[in-house]
Amino acid sequence: MGRMKIKKKDVVEPFRETLAYRMMLLTGWILVFIFATYQFITAVRAGSTIGLIIAGALSAGAIFGVIYNAGRLKSAKIPPRTAKRLHRR
């Protein structure tokens, strides 16, 4: 059968520093913004002041989350193996 070769392992990067993690956060914040906007419109139609304030604050927080994570997405690390697969075409 022969001897088994030991493959060199790539350096494992923490998941929080990867592109996939940043994309998941960005998608989550976009969904929160859509939900907050819907609640804002519903509060306007119902004439609810408290609902308007809560939905407005949530919407503002979601926009901050989207902008922050979009900025951090630029510096997200792509593993060398994945980068090599992307440039094969």
Buried (B, 14 or more C-beta within 10 A) or exposed (E): EEEEEEEEEEEEEEEEEBEEBBEEBBEBBBEBBEBBBEBBEEBEEEEBEEBBEBBBEBBEBBBEBBEEBBEBBEEBBBBEEEEEEEEEE
